[in-house]
Amino acid sequence: MDRASACLAGPVPDLAAYDRVLLAFSGGKDSLACLLHLLEAGVPASRIELHHHDVDGDQPFIDWPCTLPYCRAVAGYFGVPLYRSWRAGGFLGEMDRQGDPTGAVLFELPDGGLGRAGGAGPPGWRGRFPQVSADLRVRWCSSVLKIEVLAAAIRGQARFFDGRTLVVTGERAEESPGRARYLTFEAHRTATGGGRAPARRVDHWRPIHGWPEAEVWRLIERFGVTPHLAYQLGWGRLSCRACIFGSPNQWATIRAVFPDQFRHIAAREAASGLTIQRCASVVALADRGRPHPAALARPDLVAQAEAADWRLPVISRPWSLPAGAFGEASGPV
Ligand code: SF4
């Protein structure tokens, strides 16, 4: 493919030319739309694999407990494998580093085993939340807990030297000016080629980069897939539940219906001596906001959102637009 024209026009790569399509699957509407789009485009489920990066890893702290079970339920329904990957210690472990290296990346393997990469880097200190910034060098959560985790899972498996791999991610231009600048198609950061080393042929496609939100919901409605509970409880985007970009209304909702998580985050923020957002503490932000009415009205969904297993149907008929659709777009930029 001519990469210059690809990034301008956003053409569809020749999907039949890839031995596998690897979709970074957060469980949010955009990665779900990517999965449905691939299936509609005729990619066999047997060639698709979902990779979910578990931000909390082995220490619950910032994310939705229901996200991983929801992702597994969706993957099971469509008959595609889902591989979980995470950084040892997760968000909390990275934030608490005091002279230790960043934790190893752990990743589930097709044979049921667990791969491991890294964990022997230079010592480092954090002691504070990531900065609310588009710059991934200071907003370390996105890079350390997601982008580098996927890259390590690919680099750590010899099978990716065999044939061609298409990595698919669901960023959309509408989400932020930063994301608008992303290319639609490019070589993936794990691609290698030439020289004496074997080539790892990996391309990166963002198939819904130019889609408006309405198009995403239309596709999900056509399949009737139950959206992640975040949307049903009033969130406009699926991020970590206590995402550093959280709006006053989101912090007010967390305080109202997920009080243990709110207290934990507020205590860690106070202990660090620095607020997550420059303008105010999470307590001050929550004071400014109003809890999402949908969350206050549905204690049953709040309970499911806290659960480590998924008990709702994957397909909802009739399907209805969740309360958070077209709402606040707070989240990573
Ligand atoms: S969703 Fe928010 S808190 Fe979670 S990794 Fe992304 S930027 Fe960080």
Residues whose N, C-alpha, C, O or C-beta is under 5 A from the ligand:
A	BS01	SF4	C141 S142 S239 C240 A242 C243 I244 P332
